[in-house]
């Protein structure tokens, strides 16, 4: 079949199917519900469910209850070298930033054709625009995604975008305008612009880490502020300072 791997591992694929299904469920699911969703028989997935329980990846509420994913995958993800380095370097500057400007801030990395919000810090006692750790947004169309694209060379960004279905679905005029915007961000070094995802929200997105490495990330703030106001200018200055501190923590001089 087109798109299938050259080498199959049925048991592994079955286990991954179960994990990926349960990871996005807000409530526990029974063995029958899991089997139906994966187009398999309950007996076919029983031994895999037992194995996943024994390894701590899923749990069962009771004998008659459903199954749910545990935090083991989350913990494993946070133990990877790149994620651990970025989190360690960014948490304290981001906490200070959120406290100073009274807005939530998040650190994002590229995840395939999406932006993954890796770290978020909330301000104390403030109502603000929040995204949520683990959230995925499109690389094309999000402020953080545009900043990450601007860190690629013009040729590399074009090659990537020509394979992105969201970008190729745009009209020729909009594709040209998008590429021009990426060039402007590259020249300016950051982005301060209205959000394309949330109405009435202004985004500030600043690159951190080293381009073309696994530390390349974006520190961003989404806020409801007049972009011409003194408060917005002060927040931009604070985000730039926090990004510089994260780079220093990573041992990067930019």
Rosetta silent file (secondary structure, phi, psi, omega in degrees, C-alpha in Angstrom):
SEQUENCE: XXXXXXXXXXXXXXXXXXXXXXXXXXXXXXXXXXXXXXXXXXXXXXXXXXXXXXXXXXXXXXXXXXXXXXXXXXXXXXXXXXXXXXXXXXXXXXXXXXXXXXXXXXXXXXXXXXXXXXXXXXXXXXXXXXXXXXXXXXXXXXXXXXXXXXXXXXXXXXXXXXXXXXXXXXXXXXXXXXXXXXXXXXXXXXXXXXXXXXXXXXXXXXXXXXXXXXXXXXXXXXXXXXXXXXXXXXXXXXXXXXXXXXXXXXXXXX
SCORE:     score description
SCORE:     0.000 S_00000001
   1 L     0.000  139.806  178.193    0.000    0.000    0.000 S_00000001
   2 L   -61.165  139.600  177.446    1.277    3.523   -0.762 S_00000001
   3 L    85.656   -8.500  178.732    2.591    5.333    2.277 S_00000001
   4 L   -82.460  149.960  178.770    3.137    2.150    4.296 S_00000001
   5 L   -67.366  154.692  178.584    6.610    1.491    5.753 S_00000001
   6 L   -66.703  -31.503 -179.594    8.896   -0.976    3.982 S_00000001
   7 L  -121.976  126.263 -178.763    9.220   -2.989    7.187 S_00000001
   8 L  -103.485  151.295  175.763    6.231   -3.552    9.459 S_00000001
   9 L  -132.963   82.356 -170.411    6.207   -4.331   13.178 S_00000001
  10 H   -52.884  -44.075 -177.731    2.553   -5.283   13.865 S_00000001
  11 H   -65.710  -43.456  179.127    2.830   -5.564   17.647 S_00000001
  12 H   -63.830  -44.656  179.606    4.659   -2.245   17.956 S_00000001
  13 H   -61.186  -38.615  179.335    2.211   -0.523   15.613 S_00000001
  14 H   -64.030  -44.469  179.221   -0.699   -1.890   17.627 S_00000001
  15 H   -64.659  -41.592  178.738    0.759   -0.563   20.876 S_00000001
  16 H   -66.151  -37.220  176.957    1.489    2.838   19.363 S_00000001
  17 H   -59.264  -42.966 -179.704   -2.038    3.015   17.933 S_00000001
  18 H   -65.251  -46.412 -179.726   -3.440    2.447   21.417 S_00000001
  19 H   -62.052  -44.706 -178.624   -1.155    5.043   23.021 S_00000001
  20 H   -65.569  -34.618  178.477   -1.862    7.670   20.366 S_00000001
  21 H   -69.738  -49.024 -176.769   -5.599    7.083   20.696 S_00000001
  22 H   -68.786  -28.148 -177.144   -5.696    7.241   24.507 S_00000001
  23 H   -63.178  -25.091 -177.201   -3.354   10.269   24.631 S_00000001
  24 L  -106.894    7.790  179.002   -6.032   12.516   23.095 S_00000001
  25 L   -90.606  132.352 -179.526   -9.032   11.160   25.008 S_00000001
  26 L   -80.865  -18.613  178.080  -10.405   13.368   27.763 S_00000001
  27 L  -128.766  163.941  178.673  -12.061   10.433   29.530 S_00000001
  28 L   -67.441  154.485 -179.110  -11.111    6.796   30.012 S_00000001
  29 E  -125.472  140.909  179.837  -12.074    4.339   27.274 S_00000001
  30 L   -76.692  167.239  177.556  -13.162    0.719   27.575 S_00000001
  31 H   -58.791  -40.347  179.001  -11.489   -2.122   25.766 S_00000001
  32 H   -65.175  -41.875  179.966  -14.440   -2.290   23.367 S_00000001
  33 H   -64.730  -39.893  178.350  -14.276    1.451   22.648 S_00000001
  34 H   -64.958  -46.159 -179.069  -10.554    1.280   21.946 S_00000001
  35 H   -60.771  -43.555 -179.860  -10.978   -1.737   19.672 S_00000001
  36 H   -63.493  -44.377 -178.890  -13.789   -0.062   17.745 S_00000001
  37 H   -63.555  -32.771 -177.434  -11.842    3.167   17.295 S_00000001
  38 L   -96.630    3.246  179.838   -8.802    1.264   15.999 S_00000001
  39 L    58.799   45.270  176.747  -10.860   -1.128   13.862 S_00000001
  40 L  -130.851  168.235  178.006   -9.596   -4.150   15.773 S_00000001
  41 L   -86.802  151.827  178.016  -11.237   -6.851   17.867 S_00000001
  42 H   -56.751  -40.079  179.685  -11.230   -6.587   21.699 S_00000001
  43 H   -64.637  -32.139 -177.047   -9.338   -9.878   21.951 S_00000001
  44 H   -66.374  -30.571 -176.117   -6.732   -8.587   19.519 S_00000001
  45 H  -102.802   -2.693 -174.363   -5.724   -5.686   21.763 S_00000001
  46 H   -59.089  -51.404 -176.673   -6.123   -7.371   25.167 S_00000001
  47 H   -64.871  -33.003  178.402   -2.514   -8.544   25.568 S_00000001
  48 H   -68.122  -39.113  177.385   -1.220   -5.196   24.376 S_00000001
  49 H   -62.093  -43.260  178.824   -3.340   -3.373   26.980 S_00000001
  50 H   -61.044  -43.988 -179.379   -1.967   -5.643   29.711 S_00000001
  51 H   -63.123  -43.087 -179.012    1.598   -4.991   28.536 S_00000001
  52 H   -66.758  -33.279  175.096    1.085   -1.220   28.460 S_00000001
  53 H   -66.229  -46.342 -178.381   -0.343   -1.315   31.989 S_00000001
  54 H   -62.488  -32.301  179.881    2.620   -3.330   33.243 S_00000001
  55 L   -87.519   -3.270  174.777    5.045   -0.845   31.656 S_00000001
  56 L    84.912   11.646 -178.885    3.188    2.111   33.178 S_00000001
  57 L   -84.123  -26.299  175.713    2.057    3.778   29.949 S_00000001
  58 E  -135.653  163.467  177.398   -1.653    3.350   30.647 S_00000001
  59 E  -133.502  160.547  177.471   -3.753    2.665   33.724 S_00000001
  60 E  -118.867  131.542 -174.601   -7.105    1.041   34.394 S_00000001
  61 L   -66.941  -41.732  174.946   -9.568    2.708   36.716 S_00000001
  62 L  -165.734  178.833 -175.539  -11.049   -0.591   37.939 S_00000001
  63 L   -59.246  -34.789 -178.373  -11.876   -4.043   36.612 S_00000001
  64 L   -98.158   -4.892 -174.038  -15.022   -2.827   34.903 S_00000001
  65 L   -89.276 -170.333 -176.138  -13.740    0.620   34.054 S_00000001
  66 L   -98.268  179.734 -179.599  -11.849    2.110   31.182 S_00000001
  67 E  -107.454  148.110  175.031   -8.227    2.722   30.301 S_00000001
  68 E  -142.804  154.836  177.270   -6.420    6.054   30.186 S_00000001
  69 E   -72.700  143.128  174.626   -2.911    7.216   29.315 S_00000001
  70 L   -91.205 -172.868  178.579   -0.596    7.986   32.240 S_00000001
  71 L   -89.509   10.003 -174.800    2.020   10.746   32.403 S_00000001
  72 H   -62.558  -43.115  179.436    4.857    8.381   31.500 S_00000001
  73 H   -63.279  -39.556  177.954    5.141    9.620   27.908 S_00000001
  74 H   -60.059  -44.828 -178.592    5.085   13.220   29.176 S_00000001
  75 H   -67.546  -39.795  177.730    7.891   12.448   31.615 S_00000001
  76 H   -62.634  -42.308  179.656    9.954   10.654   28.968 S_00000001
  77 H   -61.143  -37.256 -178.273    9.549   13.595   26.619 S_00000001
  78 H   -78.546   -6.299  178.381   10.781   15.997   29.275 S_00000001
  79 H   -95.547   -8.567  178.638   13.881   13.855   29.837 S_00000001
  80 L   -65.859  150.527 -171.106   15.175   14.193   26.268 S_00000001
  81 H   -60.164  -49.341 -176.744   18.331   16.273   26.059 S_00000001
  82 H   -63.424  -48.336 -179.097   17.015   19.095   23.875 S_00000001
  83 H   -61.181  -44.609 -179.368   13.739   19.495   25.750 S_00000001
  84 H   -62.237  -41.893  179.829   15.497   19.368   29.116 S_00000001
  85 H   -64.215  -45.810 -178.764   18.054   21.993   28.028 S_00000001
  86 H   -65.516  -42.253  179.377   15.418   24.365   26.675 S_00000001
  87 H   -63.941  -46.311 -178.332   13.195   23.991   29.730 S_00000001
  88 H   -62.358  -38.143 -177.365   16.080   24.490   32.151 S_00000001
  89 H   -76.009  -25.101 -170.323   17.301   27.555   30.268 S_00000001
  90 H  -104.180  -24.185 -169.722   13.897   29.174   29.864 S_00000001
  91 H   -58.977  -50.444 -176.420   11.804   28.527   32.977 S_00000001
  92 H   -69.683  -44.042  174.901   13.241   31.211   35.275 S_00000001
  93 H   -60.894  -34.911  179.883   13.474   33.967   32.622 S_00000001
  94 H   -71.971  -37.527  176.646    9.924   33.141   31.546 S_00000001
  95 H   -63.626  -41.762  178.300    8.610   33.223   35.118 S_00000001
  96 H   -66.018  -39.347  179.228   10.233   36.618   35.611 S_00000001
  97 H   -63.691  -48.582 -179.652    8.836   37.837   32.280 S_00000001
  98 H   -60.390  -39.144  179.432    5.277   36.739   33.070 S_00000001
  99 H   -68.086  -38.361 -176.609    5.478   38.389   36.477 S_00000001
 100 H   -70.593  -46.582 -173.341    6.888   41.640   35.036 S_00000001
 101 H   -96.541   -9.281  179.380    4.461   42.168   32.143 S_00000001
 102 L    69.603   26.911 -179.884    1.410   40.444   33.638 S_00000001
 103 L  -131.212  152.462  173.454    0.982   38.263   30.542 S_00000001
 104 L   -71.543  148.267  175.021    1.402   34.560   29.820 S_00000001
 105 E  -133.646  151.578 -179.201    4.446   33.623   27.760 S_00000001
 106 E  -140.065  150.471  177.989    5.298   30.420   25.932 S_00000001
 107 E  -111.516  128.528 -173.921    8.327   28.785   24.344 S_00000001
 108 E  -125.970  150.673  174.834    7.719   26.853   21.133 S_00000001
 109 E  -129.523  164.288  177.385    9.687   24.535   18.871 S_00000001
 110 E   -76.001  137.428  177.200    9.012   23.081   15.455 S_00000001
 111 E  -136.818   90.154 -175.648    7.230   19.732   15.431 S_00000001
 112 L    64.805 -125.197  178.491    6.845   18.542   11.846 S_00000001
 113 L   -92.612   15.366 -176.775    4.483   20.951   10.099 S_00000001
 114 E  -126.387  170.294  171.353    3.351   22.360   13.450 S_00000001
 115 E  -106.682  127.547  177.742    4.512   24.492   16.340 S_00000001
 116 E  -103.939  122.519  176.977    4.653   22.700   19.696 S_00000001
 117 E   -80.904  105.367 -171.461    4.256   24.876   22.789 S_00000001
 118 E   -83.001  -41.120 -177.394    6.906   23.341   24.989 S_00000001
 119 E  -136.922  138.621  172.200    6.829   25.617   28.040 S_00000001
 120 E  -135.684  140.529  175.694    4.260   28.128   29.285 S_00000001
 121 E  -127.701  134.902 -176.498    4.413   30.391   32.302 S_00000001
 122 L  -104.840  147.148  176.632    1.430   32.270   33.701 S_00000001
 123 L   -79.391  152.907  176.436    1.475   35.557   35.606 S_00000001
 124 L   -75.540  134.627  170.825    0.128   35.668   39.169 S_00000001
 125 L    56.626   42.591  177.468   -3.324   37.150   39.652 S_00000001
 126 L  -135.866  146.836  169.466   -3.868   38.328   36.080 S_00000001
 127 L   -91.238  127.384 -174.287   -6.390   37.590   33.337 S_00000001
 128 L  -150.897  174.343  177.385   -4.426   36.928   30.153 S_00000001
 129 L   -88.691  117.888 -178.551   -4.300   35.084   26.844 S_00000001
 130 L  -116.599  154.817 -179.149   -2.940   31.569   27.424 S_00000001
 131 L  -111.532  -50.514  179.233   -2.098   28.789   24.979 S_00000001
 132 L   105.877  128.416  176.761   -1.240   25.732   27.090 S_00000001
 133 L   -60.971  138.759 -179.824    1.792   23.458   27.172 S_00000001
 134 L    90.088   -7.459  179.686    1.584   20.716   24.579 S_00000001
 135 L   -68.413  147.223  176.993   -0.649   22.715   22.234 S_00000001
 136 E  -116.750  131.979  175.351   -0.004   22.400   18.505 S_00000001
 137 E  -127.975  157.472 -179.064   -0.506   25.260   16.044 S_00000001
 138 E   -66.104  141.472  176.564    0.233   25.405   12.317 S_00000001
 139 L   -64.145  -43.041  176.286    3.728   26.451   11.325 S_00000001
 140 L   -87.792  118.867  179.233    2.213   28.491    8.492 S_00000001
 141 L   111.927  -13.512  177.132   -0.181   31.040    9.943 S_00000001
 142 L  -107.619  148.267 -179.502    1.189   31.320   13.477 S_00000001
 143 H   -61.718  -43.535  179.269    3.541   34.073   14.629 S_00000001
 144 H   -63.659  -38.673  178.293    5.954   31.610   16.231 S_00000001
 145 H   -62.762  -41.473  179.050    5.961   29.524   13.063 S_00000001
 146 H   -63.480  -39.705  179.590    6.848   32.536   10.941 S_00000001
 147 H   -66.115  -41.245  177.497    9.746   33.393   13.234 S_00000001
 148 H   -62.905  -40.989  177.740   11.067   29.832   13.053 S_00000001
 149 H   -63.647  -34.824 -179.467   10.817   29.923    9.252 S_00000001
 150 H   -68.135  -17.675  179.499   12.714   33.228    9.246 S_00000001
 151 L   -82.764  -14.115  173.166   15.627   31.494   10.964 S_00000001
 152 L   -80.562  160.028  170.907   16.071   29.215    7.951 S_00000001
 153 L   -65.727  159.198 -179.981   17.885   30.462    4.888 S_00000001
 154 H   -56.678  -41.302 -178.612   15.589   31.841    2.179 S_00000001
 155 H   -67.135  -43.342 -179.334   16.247   28.772    0.028 S_00000001
 156 H   -65.899  -40.532  178.628   15.622   26.308    2.853 S_00000001
 157 H   -63.313  -41.771  179.507   12.398   28.067    3.878 S_00000001
 158 H   -64.867  -41.603  178.380   11.112   28.008    0.304 S_00000001
 159 H   -60.964  -43.373  179.728   11.933   24.312   -0.057 S_00000001
 160 H   -64.472  -47.028 -175.717   10.096   23.548    3.150 S_00000001
 161 H   -65.521  -32.925  179.822    7.080   25.685    2.279 S_00000001
 162 H   -67.167  -14.941  175.662    6.752   24.180   -1.189 S_00000001
 163 L  -104.063    4.193 -179.101    6.069   20.860    0.533 S_00000001
 164 L   -94.885  119.083 -176.277    3.604   22.308    3.056 S_00000001
 165 H   -63.530  -29.993  178.263   -0.027   21.731    1.994 S_00000001
 166 H   -66.936  -43.503 -179.477   -1.267   24.776    3.925 S_00000001
 167 H   -69.014  -46.019 -176.523    1.184   27.054    2.114 S_00000001
 168 H   -67.998  -19.012  178.148    0.689   25.531   -1.339 S_00000001
 169 L   -78.963  -12.536  179.098   -3.098   25.895   -0.950 S_00000001
 170 L   -73.238  158.150  175.522   -2.704   29.695   -0.743 S_00000001
 171 L   -68.557  161.530  179.823   -3.123   31.860   -3.807 S_00000001
 172 H   -58.692  -38.564  179.497    0.026   32.970   -5.631 S_00000001
 173 H   -63.958  -43.877 -178.426   -0.449   36.495   -4.271 S_00000001
 174 H   -71.136  -34.798  175.876   -0.729   35.306   -0.671 S_00000001
 175 H   -62.714  -42.218  179.185    2.272   32.986   -1.043 S_00000001
 176 H   -64.561  -42.495  179.244    4.340   35.911   -2.313 S_00000001
 177 H   -64.649  -38.395  179.710    3.152   38.131    0.553 S_00000001
 178 H   -63.910  -47.046 -179.890    3.956   35.393    3.081 S_00000001
 179 H   -62.791  -37.474  177.352    7.510   34.982    1.773 S_00000001
 180 H   -63.791  -40.579  178.724    7.972   38.765    1.858 S_00000001
 181 H   -63.596  -39.679  178.107    6.831   38.802    5.504 S_00000001
 182 H   -61.020  -40.331  178.405    9.354   36.087    6.371 S_00000001
 183 H   -64.439  -39.551  178.535   12.112   38.239    4.837 S_00000001
 184 H   -64.856  -41.456  178.230   11.010   41.241    6.904 S_00000001
 185 H   -63.760  -41.119 -179.959   11.043   39.162   10.102 S_00000001
 186 H   -60.794  -40.682 -179.584   14.509   37.867    9.215 S_00000001
 187 H   -71.083  -38.343 -177.076   15.772   41.427    8.812 S_00000001
 188 H   -80.572  -31.250  178.351   14.106   42.739   11.979 S_00000001
 189 L    92.317   -2.990  176.466   14.979   39.764   14.151 S_00000001
 190 E  -164.265  175.153  179.630   11.536   39.395   15.746 S_00000001
 191 E  -129.921  131.110  171.520    7.820   39.741   15.017 S_00000001
 192 E  -132.483  106.093 -171.398    5.273   42.073   16.596 S_00000001
 193 E  -159.923  163.452  175.784    1.973   41.781   14.741 S_00000001
 194 E   -61.580  142.705  176.870   -1.723   40.922   15.048 S_00000001
 195 L   -67.936  138.095  174.339   -2.432   37.234   15.625 S_00000001
 196 L   -88.388   -5.703 -176.287   -3.789   35.357   12.612 S_00000001
 197 L  -103.324  -41.311 -176.618   -5.336   32.785   14.934 S_00000001
 198 L  -119.245  119.615 -179.638   -7.072   34.824   17.646 S_00000001
 199 L   -61.046  147.135  174.826   -8.948   38.061   16.829 S_00000001
 200 L    69.048    9.665 -179.278   -8.010   41.268   18.694 S_00000001
 201 L  -107.454  137.338  176.529   -4.783   39.707   19.993 S_00000001
 202 E  -106.220  130.025 -178.657   -1.325   41.136   19.354 S_00000001
 203 E  -102.063  143.933  166.155    1.627   38.732   19.227 S_00000001
 204 E  -122.714  125.397 -178.519    5.248   39.299   20.111 S_00000001
 205 E  -134.863  125.753 -174.530    7.557   36.480   18.975 S_00000001
 206 E  -128.938  132.111 -179.676   11.334   36.467   19.443 S_00000001
 207 E   -71.911  147.518  171.521   13.771   33.713   18.396 S_00000001
 208 E  -134.886  167.103 -178.802   15.957   31.951   20.940 S_00000001
 209 L    79.175 -174.242 -178.385   18.586   29.259   20.603 S_00000001
 210 L  -102.091  133.200  178.454   20.875   28.727   17.631 S_00000001
 211 L   -58.808  148.720  176.095   19.492   28.606   14.072 S_00000001
 212 L    62.018   25.327  173.603   19.605   25.246   12.285 S_00000001
 213 L  -130.248  172.662 -179.859   20.076   23.343   15.566 S_00000001
 214 L   -76.383   -1.230  175.578   17.719   21.461   17.846 S_00000001
 215 L   -94.825   -0.928 -179.197   17.750   24.423   20.257 S_00000001
 216 L   -65.614  120.765 -175.374   16.038   26.731   17.748 S_00000001
 217 E  -148.478  178.493 -179.652   12.876   27.967   19.460 S_00000001
 218 E  -135.701  130.827  172.183   10.623   31.001   19.832 S_00000001
 219 E   -96.925  125.712 -174.020    9.638   32.935   22.953 S_00000001
 220 E  -138.659  154.470  176.023    6.217   34.522   22.442 S_00000001
 221 E  -133.679  133.424  174.011    3.541   36.539   24.200 S_00000001
 222 E  -112.641  129.036 -171.856   -0.076   36.958   23.070 S_00000001
 223 E  -149.750  154.406  175.675   -1.840   39.984   24.535 S_00000001
 224 L  -100.215   89.217 -177.436   -4.790   42.305   24.107 S_00000001
 225 L  -144.337  150.628  173.266   -2.972   45.639   23.896 S_00000001
 226 L   -69.479  120.062 -178.155   -2.810   48.589   21.525 S_00000001
 227 L   -62.917  -15.305  178.142    0.405   48.007   19.521 S_00000001
 228 L   -92.689    0.219 -174.980    1.025   51.774   19.560 S_00000001
 229 L   -81.863  160.225  176.560    0.825   51.981   23.359 S_00000001
 230 H   -66.535  -33.165  179.342    3.694   52.470   25.767 S_00000001
 231 H   -64.123  -40.640  179.075    2.704   49.223   27.517 S_00000001
 232 H   -64.523  -44.425  178.897    3.152   47.247   24.300 S_00000001
 233 H   -61.039  -40.080  178.771    6.580   48.805   23.686 S_00000001
 234 H   -65.801  -39.423  179.310    7.597   47.988   27.261 S_00000001
 235 H   -66.774  -39.599  176.561    6.433   44.390   26.859 S_00000001
 236 H   -59.918  -44.899  178.471    8.395   44.008   23.615 S_00000001
 237 H   -60.656  -39.703 -179.490   11.521   45.242   25.379 S_00000001
 238 H   -68.371  -38.949  179.168   10.909   42.775   28.221 S_00000001
 239 H   -66.178  -42.570  178.008   10.420   39.826   25.835 S_00000001
 240 H   -60.953  -40.057  179.599   13.646   40.698   23.993 S_00000001
 241 H   -67.100  -40.661  178.890   15.500   40.855   27.327 S_00000001
 242 H   -65.363  -40.011  177.983   14.068   37.484   28.434 S_00000001
 243 H   -62.715  -40.186  178.220   15.069   35.900   25.108 S_00000001
 244 H   -63.591  -37.933  178.386   18.604   37.234   25.564 S_00000001
 245 H   -67.403  -40.114  177.045   18.734   35.711   29.052 S_00000001
 246 H   -60.676  -42.704  178.092   17.555   32.336   27.718 S_00000001
 247 H   -61.910  -41.005  177.793   20.326   32.462   25.108 S_00000001
 248 H   -62.923  -39.984  178.416   22.884   33.215   27.810 S_00000001
 249 H   -64.610  -30.334  177.815   21.579   30.268   29.814 S_00000001
 250 H   -81.352   -8.310 -177.050   22.017   28.068   26.737 S_00000001
 251 L    79.939   25.140 -177.664   25.570   29.359   26.317 S_00000001
 252 L  -109.474  130.075  175.776   24.677   31.097   23.055 S_00000001
 253 L  -105.810  114.711 -178.841   25.947   34.555   22.200 S_00000001
 254 L  -127.158    0.000    0.000   23.747   36.269   19.608 S_00000001
